[in-house]
Amino acid sequence: MSTTRPRPTPDAPDTADRPVVSVVVPVRDDAAHLDACLRLLSVQTVPPDEVVVVDNASRDGSADVARRWGARVVPEPRVGIPAAAAAGYDAARGDVLLRLDADTRPGDDWVAHALHVLADPRVDAVTGTGRFDLPGAWGRRVARLYLGAYYVLGHLGAGHPVLWGSSMAFRADDWRRVRDAVTRVDDVHDDLDLALALGARARVVVDRGWSVGVSARSVRLGRQWAPRFGRAFRTLGRHWRVLPPWDRWAARWGRDPAPGA
């Protein structure tokens, strides 16, 4: 079920009492957006212990921008977000892994809010909502429609809430558990793929109070929509071959999958 969490208290926790935090940002030829994203990460009320920028064969100055902001740059020559995101998670040193896209703009309590939710040991991962760069109230309206459809349909297919790559956080232990089960080279949605790999019994919180700004390019009309739907079906199909959706729902409710599943 989707869960709304209260905003975290403004007081930053003592660094000795909190987990080590890594923020992973995959990027390919997106230097200007990355610069804005890293600037916002630099003024967090709870600063991350490291920012890992995965340079996905960029031909612009993205890597230089990352270094200028003090990020650790990890090269990933295989083009595609699945490979880049996985390389970042593998390289991260934190106990908690947070993920942003380069065109995401987090509020100053973005890290603090994720830690607030993950302080509950029963929660495996948290993901949020957004507002697209569109005039007036359209940014929130389109985000509500787009993300609402994604979360509802993804939940039906996965048997539990799914993750949105522009704003999500999860435990490094969970990544190590499933890292060999995610797709790194195929044309899939890496965030949906990770959510499915975490398993039907994972507790993923969709936190409607955890919102970020994000470029509207992902929702603009155009030929991009056919490939996006194709990735969604490939991602679901890959995991359904291992565990069909009806068995995922059975596992979610504490029942064993059907014989032979």
C-alpha angles and dihedrals in degrees: 000000000000113000130200114211127199118252112269120254112266093237110098114231120245108271089230090061100048134071122259108268127214122185115204120202119180113203139180120178094331104118098146095051091043091054091055092045095051092046089058092046089055092063100048117142085228105034117214116245090231140001115214114199113192109210103211099199093297118186095196132062097283094120092049091051090051093051092047089059092048097254122149109244118218115188119220113180095186103094116230139074094254091061094040096048093046091049089053094050091048091051097044117107098199132109088224122041120207122190132206132167116234092250093054122107113203124199118243092262095049095112093040092053093052091051090048091058096041091051083085103085091209091066116087099181142358131207132179149198136263150202120232124223096259130128121279118330093343092093093065095037095053091044090051091052097041098043093037091058092044094051095045096046092040091051091052092051098042100038090234138045116297134218132256112213096214090069123011142124134195142162121278089225089061091050091053089050095055104024092108091050098057125090114249105172109024124093099260138128101267095203093052090043091054093048091052092047091053087066140235093282094055115111109230117179120209101205112198091190092062104082134165136184116247139178115268094223092101092061100040115119115256147095092306092084097072093055090045092055089045091055091050093053092045091050094049093042092052092056096037089060087062098038121004118225095253090055090047090056090047090053090047090058093047099260124127116251120257116282112279094022 
